Amino acid sequence: MARSHGELRIARIYAHPTPEDGRRILVDRLWPRGVSKEKADLDDWCKEVAPSDELRRWYGHDPERFEEFSARYRAELAEGDRAEALARIAAEAKSGVVTLLTATKEIDISQAAVLKSVIEERG
């Protein structure tokens, strides 16, 4: 969503980086298969903001579970290290372009989509 002083985007880590990406942050807990650190062209790998392993495994990117996943993940984002990491990303998104990267094929039902929504709701 465009803002007067920043923009937040989501993309797959497998897509080629573009100058419009701004700050590129991987938000997956696990490093994506087949991507070298150099090819990833990351500014940050923020594992702390990823869903818990338990939640990630339960969800399994099942579209029927997305709504419940989103609610559970939002609850996780309100606590401890995840809340701090979320606040850091939100602050960066206010001052420039930030692209949240994920390895999932369906980014619309990914943790990156939930993160983007949470950050945008915070304004």
Backbone bond lengths (Angstrom), bond angles and torsions (degrees), N, CA, C in turn:
res aa  C-N    CA-C-N  psi(-1)  N-CA   C-N-CA  omega(-1)  CA-C   N-CA-C  phi
1 M - - - 1.452 - - 1.524 108.90 -
2 A 1.297 117.55 128.38 1.460 121.67 -177.84 1.531 110.20 -71.42
3 R 1.300 114.78 143.58 1.461 121.23 175.80 1.517 107.70 -131.97
4 S 1.300 115.52 169.12 1.455 118.34 -178.10 1.526 111.88 -68.40
5 H 1.328 117.65 -25.37 1.457 119.50 -175.66 1.518 113.17 -134.23
6 G 1.309 118.66 8.61 1.451 120.99 179.28 1.511 110.86 -167.06
7 E 1.308 115.01 168.20 1.459 120.17 179.08 1.514 107.97 -150.87
8 L 1.324 115.96 141.98 1.450 122.74 179.45 1.518 108.58 -119.16
9 R 1.333 115.90 129.19 1.459 121.30 -178.41 1.520 109.29 -129.59
10 I 1.330 115.72 163.71 1.461 120.46 170.26 1.524 107.70 -128.37
11 A 1.334 115.49 148.05 1.463 120.57 -179.13 1.529 109.00 -157.97
12 R 1.307 115.04 164.31 1.465 120.24 174.48 1.521 109.06 -82.34
13 I 1.310 116.28 142.00 1.465 120.88 178.98 1.524 110.71 -64.83
14 Y 1.331 117.64 -22.23 1.459 121.71 -178.46 1.531 112.48 -78.23
15 A 1.318 117.91 -14.11 1.471 121.06 176.98 1.529 108.75 -74.73
16 H 1.314 116.24 147.91 1.458 120.34 179.23 1.524 110.71 -66.43
17 P 1.335 117.08 136.79 1.464 120.03 176.75 1.530 110.57 -61.64
18 T 1.317 115.49 147.18 1.459 120.51 175.83 1.522 108.60 -128.20
19 P 1.322 117.22 159.02 1.463 119.81 177.92 1.531 112.62 -61.29
20 E 1.344 116.75 -24.95 1.458 120.98 -179.21 1.527 112.79 -76.09
21 D 1.333 117.67 -9.87 1.464 121.35 -177.87 1.526 113.02 -65.56
22 G 1.309 117.01 -26.50 1.463 118.83 -175.65 1.515 110.15 64.81
23 R 1.311 116.09 -136.47 1.466 121.38 179.74 1.526 108.63 -78.89
24 R 1.335 116.21 123.79 1.473 122.45 -175.97 1.527 109.35 -101.45
25 I 1.350 115.64 119.68 1.460 120.65 -176.91 1.527 109.69 -126.05
26 L 1.333 116.27 118.37 1.455 121.24 174.48 1.522 108.03 -77.48
27 V 1.344 117.13 127.72 1.467 121.15 -176.40 1.532 112.09 -114.11
28 D 1.319 117.59 16.78 1.468 122.57 175.43 1.525 109.55 -89.85
29 R 1.326 116.99 148.28 1.468 121.55 176.70 1.526 110.75 -73.05
30 L 1.341 116.28 -36.96 1.458 121.59 -177.23 1.529 109.97 -101.35
31 W 1.334 115.37 142.55 1.470 119.53 176.76 1.530 108.71 -66.82
32 P 1.339 118.11 134.93 1.468 121.11 -177.91 1.527 113.06 -67.86
33 R 1.319 115.15 138.11 1.466 120.99 179.47 1.517 110.70 -63.31
34 G 1.342 114.55 139.63 1.456 120.57 172.77 1.514 115.53 75.49
35 V 1.329 118.15 10.66 1.466 120.88 179.35 1.519 108.79 -116.20
36 S 1.327 116.35 120.32 1.464 119.83 176.50 1.526 109.27 -78.12
37 K 1.306 115.96 157.34 1.471 120.14 178.40 1.534 109.92 -58.62
38 E 1.331 116.84 -37.78 1.462 120.57 -179.13 1.525 111.23 -68.07
39 K 1.324 116.75 -45.32 1.465 120.82 -178.17 1.532 111.49 -66.08
40 A 1.314 116.52 -30.60 1.461 120.73 -178.02 1.525 111.70 -63.99
41 D 1.323 116.84 -31.68 1.466 122.31 178.79 1.537 110.85 49.55
42 L 1.336 115.12 55.07 1.458 121.37 -177.08 1.517 112.69 -93.04
43 D 1.309 115.14 150.87 1.459 121.28 168.27 1.519 110.05 -95.18
44 D 1.347 115.90 -25.60 1.462 119.60 -178.58 1.526 108.89 -161.20
45 W 1.326 114.77 150.33 1.457 121.56 170.83 1.514 105.21 -121.12
46 C 1.303 116.40 104.14 1.461 122.08 -173.08 1.527 110.15 -100.45
47 K 1.333 116.18 75.98 1.463 121.82 -179.96 1.526 111.67 -63.22
48 E 1.330 116.27 -29.57 1.472 121.24 -175.38 1.526 112.55 -60.77
49 V 1.316 117.41 -26.48 1.466 120.84 -175.83 1.540 112.12 -89.75
50 A 1.315 116.86 -5.73 1.464 120.85 -178.72 1.530 111.18 -72.21
51 P 1.330 116.43 156.49 1.466 119.15 176.28 1.527 110.66 -63.50
52 S 1.315 115.88 156.37 1.469 120.33 176.19 1.526 109.25 -59.97
53 D 1.338 115.76 155.37 1.467 119.59 177.18 1.521 110.53 -58.04
54 E 1.327 116.65 -40.90 1.464 120.99 -179.68 1.531 110.79 -59.92
55 L 1.324 117.06 -47.32 1.461 121.00 -179.56 1.523 110.78 -67.06
56 R 1.311 116.79 -42.51 1.468 121.40 179.96 1.525 111.16 -59.73
57 R 1.323 115.64 -45.16 1.470 119.78 -179.50 1.526 111.09 -67.98
58 W 1.328 117.10 -41.10 1.459 120.33 178.92 1.533 110.16 -60.73
59 Y 1.311 116.77 -44.72 1.461 121.61 -176.46 1.525 111.68 -66.04
60 G 1.318 117.22 -52.66 1.464 120.94 179.18 1.514 114.93 55.83
61 H 1.311 118.47 23.07 1.469 124.71 -179.39 1.532 112.21 56.93
62 D 1.329 115.51 33.42 1.461 121.50 175.64 1.528 107.53 -80.95
63 P 1.336 118.17 114.66 1.467 120.53 -177.18 1.531 113.41 -54.16
64 E 1.324 117.20 -32.00 1.463 120.50 179.83 1.524 112.31 -69.46
65 R 1.323 116.97 -19.10 1.469 121.31 -179.74 1.530 112.73 -99.57
66 F 1.332 117.77 -0.84 1.466 119.72 -173.57 1.524 113.25 -59.30
67 E 1.317 117.13 -44.03 1.463 119.57 -177.78 1.538 110.97 -60.67
68 E 1.323 116.23 -45.54 1.464 121.01 178.42 1.530 110.81 -67.34
69 F 1.341 116.06 -41.33 1.465 120.51 176.41 1.526 110.18 -57.20
70 S 1.323 115.38 -47.35 1.461 120.78 -178.83 1.528 111.03 -58.11
71 A 1.319 117.05 -44.71 1.473 120.90 179.78 1.526 111.39 -64.48
72 R 1.326 116.52 -44.74 1.468 119.97 -180.00 1.529 111.12 -66.46
73 Y 1.316 116.20 -40.50 1.467 120.78 -179.09 1.531 110.52 -66.81
74 R 1.317 117.09 -41.13 1.465 120.39 176.54 1.529 110.49 -58.32
75 A 1.337 116.86 -39.41 1.468 120.32 177.33 1.534 110.36 -63.95
76 E 1.330 116.64 -41.59 1.470 119.91 177.77 1.530 111.07 -63.54
77 L 1.325 116.76 -37.14 1.471 120.84 -178.04 1.522 112.99 -67.47
78 A 1.303 117.19 -14.72 1.465 120.92 -178.87 1.528 112.46 -86.40
79 E 1.333 117.41 -2.48 1.463 120.18 -172.63 1.521 113.65 -119.31
80 G 1.330 115.38 143.20 1.461 124.78 166.91 1.512 117.46 47.70
81 D 1.342 114.49 -130.66 1.464 121.38 -176.23 1.524 112.23 -61.22
82 R 1.325 116.96 -34.87 1.470 119.55 179.28 1.527 110.46 -64.68
83 A 1.323 116.67 -42.63 1.472 120.35 179.72 1.524 110.61 -62.81
84 E 1.328 116.80 -40.63 1.472 120.43 178.48 1.525 110.90 -65.41
85 A 1.328 117.08 -44.00 1.467 120.89 179.63 1.523 110.54 -64.52
86 L 1.324 116.62 -41.11 1.461 121.15 177.47 1.528 110.68 -60.36
87 A 1.317 116.70 -43.42 1.469 120.93 179.62 1.526 111.06 -63.06
88 R 1.327 117.69 -38.31 1.479 120.99 178.10 1.527 110.74 -63.45
89 I 1.324 116.24 -46.02 1.467 119.97 -179.69 1.527 110.16 -65.08
90 A 1.322 117.19 -42.37 1.468 121.03 179.32 1.524 110.82 -60.33
91 A 1.327 117.24 -41.12 1.464 121.02 178.90 1.522 110.74 -64.05
92 E 1.331 116.79 -41.68 1.467 120.19 178.63 1.528 110.83 -64.50
93 A 1.337 116.53 -37.98 1.469 120.60 -178.37 1.530 111.87 -67.96
94 K 1.324 117.23 -23.24 1.465 119.80 178.34 1.521 112.03 -75.27
95 S 1.329 116.28 -24.93 1.460 118.84 -174.32 1.525 114.25 -104.67
96 G 1.323 118.10 -1.39 1.459 119.83 179.87 1.510 111.15 -179.80
97 V 1.314 115.79 -174.12 1.458 120.96 179.73 1.525 109.48 -78.78
98 V 1.323 116.02 131.90 1.462 122.84 175.71 1.521 107.72 -129.15
99 T 1.328 116.19 131.05 1.455 121.50 174.99 1.516 108.67 -113.26
100 L 1.343 114.97 119.44 1.460 121.72 176.73 1.522 107.26 -85.51
101 L 1.319 116.10 125.26 1.459 120.94 -175.49 1.522 111.54 -109.17
102 T 1.323 115.24 142.07 1.456 122.34 177.86 1.522 109.06 -143.63
103 A 1.320 116.28 156.56 1.457 120.72 179.61 1.527 112.32 -87.87
104 T 1.315 117.47 -16.23 1.460 120.09 -174.74 1.531 112.62 -60.87
105 K 1.315 114.91 148.08 1.470 120.22 179.21 1.515 111.87 -74.94
106 E 1.331 116.66 -29.82 1.463 120.87 -176.26 1.526 109.72 -108.73
107 I 1.327 115.94 81.85 1.464 119.24 -174.28 1.525 113.24 -66.23
108 D 1.330 117.66 -22.85 1.462 120.03 179.67 1.523 113.00 -67.89
109 I 1.342 116.95 -20.48 1.464 120.55 178.04 1.533 110.10 -121.70
110 S 1.313 115.07 37.45 1.469 121.15 -178.89 1.523 111.33 -107.69
111 Q 1.325 115.32 169.98 1.460 119.19 174.94 1.524 110.33 -64.28
112 A 1.328 118.30 -28.81 1.465 120.95 178.02 1.532 110.50 -63.41
113 A 1.332 116.71 -38.19 1.467 120.37 177.84 1.530 110.77 -66.02
114 V 1.340 116.45 -40.24 1.463 120.04 178.00 1.528 109.80 -65.79
115 L 1.328 117.05 -44.64 1.470 120.85 178.07 1.523 111.26 -57.39
116 K 1.318 115.92 -47.07 1.466 120.64 -179.74 1.524 110.11 -58.12
117 S 1.316 115.97 -45.77 1.458 120.95 -180.00 1.531 111.89 -62.26
118 V 1.315 116.95 -44.96 1.468 121.22 179.53 1.531 111.06 -61.63
119 I 1.322 116.46 -44.22 1.472 120.53 -179.16 1.526 110.45 -66.33
120 E 1.319 117.17 -42.10 1.462 119.78 179.49 1.529 111.64 -65.73
121 E 1.322 117.07 -36.11 1.463 120.53 177.90 1.524 111.51 -64.62
122 R 1.323 116.18 -32.12 1.465 120.71 179.26 1.526 112.02 -70.28
123 G 1.360 114.11 -25.65 1.455 119.64 179.45 1.463 111.30 74.85
